[in-house]
Amino acid sequence: MRVRLTRKLARCIDGVDLSQHQCGDVFELTHHDAELLIAEQWAVAVPPVPRRMSSGLFPHAQADSHSRHLSPKRLREIRSELERPARGEQQRRRAEDQFREELRDSRATILRKPGTS
């Protein structure tokens, strides 16, 4: 799926590597990654380039009809579904950090300035 990057605040956004692209670039992504960036408003969909001008039938007509089915509400639902597993992972990660910090603090040596008690 072709998208145009509208914002870029990092090299990797939501797991999609954008290090080779700048704002305004049009490039091809997997359908999943493209929908994710569109839902997050990092990119907008771009219809594919028509292959046969003489027939009057454009391949992007199918893509346009498909994108109409993905309303902003549906894209928000997809976004929330994608975030659910990440929230659990993040909570587990925070617990690991807490345990690591407690272990580091328990092993820490306090240095005192000479002449103080």
C-alpha atoms as an extended CHARMM CRD file, in Angstrom:
* protein
*
       117  EXT
         1         1  MET       CA              0.0000000000        0.0000000000        0.0000000000  PROA      1               0.0000000000
         2         2  ARG       CA              1.3600000000        3.4270000000       -0.9190000000  PROA      2               0.0000000000
         3         3  VAL       CA              1.4920000000        6.1660000000        1.7090000000  PROA      3               0.0000000000
         4         4  ARG       CA              2.7690000000        9.7390000000        1.9480000000  PROA      4               0.0000000000
         5         5  LEU       CA              4.6210000000       10.4930000000        5.1800000000  PROA      5               0.0000000000
         6         6  THR       CA              3.1010000000       13.5890000000        6.7970000000  PROA      6               0.0000000000
         7         7  ARG       CA              5.0830000000       13.6810000000       10.0610000000  PROA      7               0.0000000000
         8         8  LYS       CA              8.3250000000       12.1240000000       11.1960000000  PROA      8               0.0000000000
         9         9  LEU       CA              9.5060000000       12.5860000000       14.7570000000  PROA      9               0.0000000000
        10        10  ALA       CA             11.6640000000        9.4730000000       14.9680000000  PROA      10              0.0000000000
        11        11  ARG       CA             13.5410000000        6.9970000000       12.7710000000  PROA      11              0.0000000000
        12        12  CYS       CA             11.2000000000        4.1850000000       13.8110000000  PROA      12              0.0000000000
        13        13  ILE       CA              7.5360000000        4.8760000000       14.5120000000  PROA      13              0.0000000000
        14        14  ASP       CA              5.2860000000        2.1590000000       15.9260000000  PROA      14              0.0000000000
        15        15  GLY       CA              7.7460000000       -0.4900000000       14.7940000000  PROA      15              0.0000000000
        16        16  VAL       CA              7.8930000000        0.8130000000       11.2000000000  PROA      16              0.0000000000
        17        17  ASP       CA             11.4130000000        1.7670000000       10.0600000000  PROA      17              0.0000000000
        18        18  LEU       CA             11.3240000000        5.2390000000        8.5000000000  PROA      18              0.0000000000
        19        19  SER       CA             15.0460000000        5.9740000000        8.6040000000  PROA      19              0.0000000000
        20        20  GLN       CA             15.2730000000        6.1330000000        4.7910000000  PROA      20              0.0000000000
        21        21  HSD       CA             12.2790000000        8.4710000000        4.3600000000  PROA      21              0.0000000000
        22        22  GLN       CA             11.4870000000       12.1590000000        4.9040000000  PROA      22              0.0000000000
        23        23  CYS       CA              8.2030000000       14.0560000000        5.3160000000  PROA      23              0.0000000000
        24        24  GLY       CA              6.4150000000       14.1950000000        1.9780000000  PROA      24              0.0000000000
        25        25  ASP       CA              7.9830000000       10.9790000000        0.6360000000  PROA      25              0.0000000000
        26        26  VAL       CA              5.6280000000        8.5190000000       -1.0410000000  PROA      26              0.0000000000
        27        27  PHE       CA              6.5810000000        4.8750000000       -0.5910000000  PROA      27              0.0000000000
        28        28  GLU       CA              5.1940000000        1.3570000000       -0.4360000000  PROA      28              0.0000000000
        29        29  LEU       CA              4.4450000000       -0.4130000000        2.8670000000  PROA      29              0.0000000000
        30        30  THR       CA              2.6900000000       -3.5780000000        3.8880000000  PROA      30              0.0000000000
        31        31  HSD       CA             -1.0390000000       -3.1190000000        4.3370000000  PROA      31              0.0000000000
        32        32  HSD       CA             -0.7330000000       -3.5600000000        8.1210000000  PROA      32              0.0000000000
        33        33  ASP       CA              2.0900000000       -1.0100000000        8.5290000000  PROA      33              0.0000000000
        34        34  ALA       CA              0.3550000000        1.4750000000        6.2330000000  PROA      34              0.0000000000
        35        35  GLU       CA             -2.9120000000        1.2510000000        8.1670000000  PROA      35              0.0000000000
        36        36  LEU       CA             -1.0250000000        1.6920000000       11.4260000000  PROA      36              0.0000000000
        37        37  LEU       CA              0.7230000000        4.8720000000       10.2500000000  PROA      37              0.0000000000
        38        38  ILE       CA             -2.5280000000        6.2260000000        8.8080000000  PROA      38              0.0000000000
        39        39  ALA       CA             -4.4170000000        5.5120000000       12.0470000000  PROA      39              0.0000000000
        40        40  GLU       CA             -1.7070000000        7.3170000000       14.0180000000  PROA      40              0.0000000000
        41        41  GLN       CA             -1.8660000000       10.2250000000       11.5240000000  PROA      41              0.0000000000
        42        42  TRP       CA              1.8080000000        9.8500000000       10.5980000000  PROA      42              0.0000000000
        43        43  ALA       CA              0.8810000000        9.2260000000        6.9420000000  PROA      43              0.0000000000
        44        44  VAL       CA             -1.9570000000        9.4410000000        4.4270000000  PROA      44              0.0000000000
        45        45  ALA       CA             -2.9530000000        6.8570000000        1.8540000000  PROA      45              0.0000000000
        46        46  VAL       CA             -1.9220000000        7.4740000000       -1.7530000000  PROA      46              0.0000000000
        47        47  PRO       CA             -3.7990000000        5.7360000000       -4.5600000000  PROA      47              0.0000000000
        48        48  PRO       CA             -1.6010000000        3.5280000000       -6.7370000000  PROA      48              0.0000000000
        49        49  VAL       CA             -0.4580000000        4.8650000000      -10.0810000000  PROA      49              0.0000000000
        50        50  PRO       CA             -2.8960000000        3.7750000000      -12.8390000000  PROA      50              0.0000000000
        51        51  ARG       CA             -1.3420000000        1.1830000000      -15.1330000000  PROA      51              0.0000000000
        52        52  ARG       CA             -3.6920000000        1.3470000000      -18.1060000000  PROA      52              0.0000000000
        53        53  MET       CA             -4.9790000000        4.7400000000      -19.0700000000  PROA      53              0.0000000000
        54        54  SER       CA             -6.6370000000        3.6130000000      -22.3120000000  PROA      54              0.0000000000
        55        55  SER       CA             -9.1450000000        1.1900000000      -20.7700000000  PROA      55              0.0000000000
        56        56  GLY       CA            -10.7190000000        3.7980000000      -18.5350000000  PROA      56              0.0000000000
        57        57  LEU       CA            -10.5140000000        1.3890000000      -15.5980000000  PROA      57              0.0000000000
        58        58  PHE       CA             -8.1050000000        2.3930000000      -12.9050000000  PROA      58              0.0000000000
        59        59  PRO       CA             -6.6980000000       -0.1210000000      -10.4300000000  PROA      59              0.0000000000
        60        60  HSD       CA             -6.8460000000        2.4470000000       -7.6220000000  PROA      60              0.0000000000
        61        61  ALA       CA            -10.6640000000        2.4300000000       -7.7750000000  PROA      61              0.0000000000
        62        62  GLN       CA            -10.5980000000       -0.8090000000       -5.7800000000  PROA      62              0.0000000000
        63        63  ALA       CA             -8.2030000000        0.6530000000       -3.2270000000  PROA      63              0.0000000000
        64        64  ASP       CA            -10.4240000000        3.7250000000       -2.8410000000  PROA      64              0.0000000000
        65        65  SER       CA            -13.5260000000        1.6240000000       -2.2590000000  PROA      65              0.0000000000
        66        66  HSD       CA            -11.6030000000       -0.4580000000        0.2960000000  PROA      66              0.0000000000
        67        67  SER       CA            -10.3400000000        2.6250000000        2.1580000000  PROA      67              0.0000000000
        68        68  ARG       CA            -13.9230000000        3.9090000000        2.4670000000  PROA      68              0.0000000000
        69        69  HSD       CA            -14.7200000000        0.8630000000        4.5820000000  PROA      69              0.0000000000
        70        70  LEU       CA            -11.9720000000        1.8110000000        7.0320000000  PROA      70              0.0000000000
        71        71  SER       CA            -13.6400000000        4.7290000000        8.7600000000  PROA      71              0.0000000000
        72        72  PRO       CA            -11.7450000000        6.7820000000       11.3150000000  PROA      72              0.0000000000
        73        73  LYS       CA            -13.7120000000        4.9550000000       14.0080000000  PROA      73              0.0000000000
        74        74  ARG       CA            -12.5570000000        1.5630000000       12.6520000000  PROA      74              0.0000000000
        75        75  LEU       CA             -8.9660000000        2.7940000000       12.4210000000  PROA      75              0.0000000000
        76        76  ARG       CA             -9.1390000000        3.8910000000       16.0700000000  PROA      76              0.0000000000
        77        77  GLU       CA            -10.4310000000        0.4250000000       16.9800000000  PROA      77              0.0000000000
        78        78  ILE       CA             -7.5320000000       -1.1810000000       15.1020000000  PROA      78              0.0000000000
        79        79  ARG       CA             -5.1310000000        1.1300000000       16.9040000000  PROA      79              0.0000000000
        80        80  SER       CA             -6.5320000000        0.2070000000       20.3260000000  PROA      80              0.0000000000
        81        81  GLU       CA             -6.3260000000       -3.5080000000       19.4510000000  PROA      81              0.0000000000
        82        82  LEU       CA             -2.6830000000       -3.0850000000       18.4930000000  PROA      82              0.0000000000
        83        83  GLU       CA             -1.9020000000       -1.2250000000       21.7160000000  PROA      83              0.0000000000
        84        84  ARG       CA             -3.4390000000       -3.8140000000       24.0630000000  PROA      84              0.0000000000
        85        85  PRO       CA             -0.5530000000       -6.3290000000       24.0200000000  PROA      85              0.0000000000
        86        86  ALA       CA              1.9840000000       -3.5000000000       24.2120000000  PROA      86              0.0000000000
        87        87  ARG       CA              0.4240000000       -2.1830000000       27.4380000000  PROA      87              0.0000000000
        88        88  GLY       CA              0.8640000000       -5.5510000000       29.1650000000  PROA      88              0.0000000000
        89        89  GLU       CA              4.4380000000       -5.7730000000       27.9500000000  PROA      89              0.0000000000
        90        90  GLN       CA              5.0830000000       -2.2560000000       29.1860000000  PROA      90              0.0000000000
        91        91  GLN       CA              3.7210000000       -3.0540000000       32.6660000000  PROA      91              0.0000000000
        92        92  ARG       CA              5.9070000000       -6.1590000000       32.8590000000  PROA      92              0.0000000000
        93        93  ARG       CA              8.8790000000       -4.0990000000       31.7290000000  PROA      93              0.0000000000
        94        94  ARG       CA              8.2560000000       -1.5500000000       34.4590000000  PROA      94              0.0000000000
        95        95  ALA       CA              8.1830000000       -4.3070000000       37.0870000000  PROA      95              0.0000000000
        96        96  GLU       CA             11.5080000000       -5.6430000000       35.7790000000  PROA      96              0.0000000000
        97        97  ASP       CA             12.9970000000       -2.1540000000       35.9850000000  PROA      97              0.0000000000
        98        98  GLN       CA             11.7810000000       -1.7910000000       39.5650000000  PROA      98              0.0000000000
        99        99  PHE       CA             13.3670000000       -5.1100000000       40.5980000000  PROA      99              0.0000000000
       100       100  ARG       CA             16.5970000000       -4.1690000000       38.8470000000  PROA      100             0.0000000000
       101       101  GLU       CA             16.7120000000       -0.7850000000       40.5970000000  PROA      101             0.0000000000
       102       102  GLU       CA             16.0470000000       -2.3690000000       44.0120000000  PROA      102             0.0000000000
       103       103  LEU       CA             18.8860000000       -4.8480000000       43.4440000000  PROA      103             0.0000000000
       104       104  ARG       CA             21.2390000000       -2.0730000000       42.3220000000  PROA      104             0.0000000000
       105       105  ASP       CA             20.3040000000        0.0520000000       45.3650000000  PROA      105             0.0000000000
       106       106  SER       CA             20.8410000000       -2.8760000000       47.7430000000  PROA      106             0.0000000000
       107       107  ARG       CA             24.3790000000       -3.3550000000       46.3760000000  PROA      107             0.0000000000
       108       108  ALA       CA             25.2300000000        0.3450000000       46.2930000000  PROA      108             0.0000000000
       109       109  THR       CA             27.9520000000        1.7620000000       48.5020000000  PROA      109             0.0000000000
       110       110  ILE       CA             27.3400000000        5.2030000000       49.9560000000  PROA      110             0.0000000000
       111       111  LEU       CA             30.4170000000        7.4300000000       49.8020000000  PROA      111             0.0000000000
       112       112  ARG       CA             30.6160000000       10.0480000000       52.5010000000  PROA      112             0.0000000000
       113       113  LYS       CA             32.5780000000       13.2460000000       52.4190000000  PROA      113             0.0000000000
       114       114  PRO       CA             35.5980000000       13.0940000000       54.7630000000  PROA      114             0.0000000000
       115       115  GLY       CA             34.8890000000       14.7910000000       58.0820000000  PROA      115             0.0000000000
       116       116  THR       CA             31.1430000000       14.0390000000       58.0830000000  PROA      116             0.0000000000
       117       117  SER       CA             29.5060000000       11.3150000000       60.1160000000  PROA      117             0.0000000000
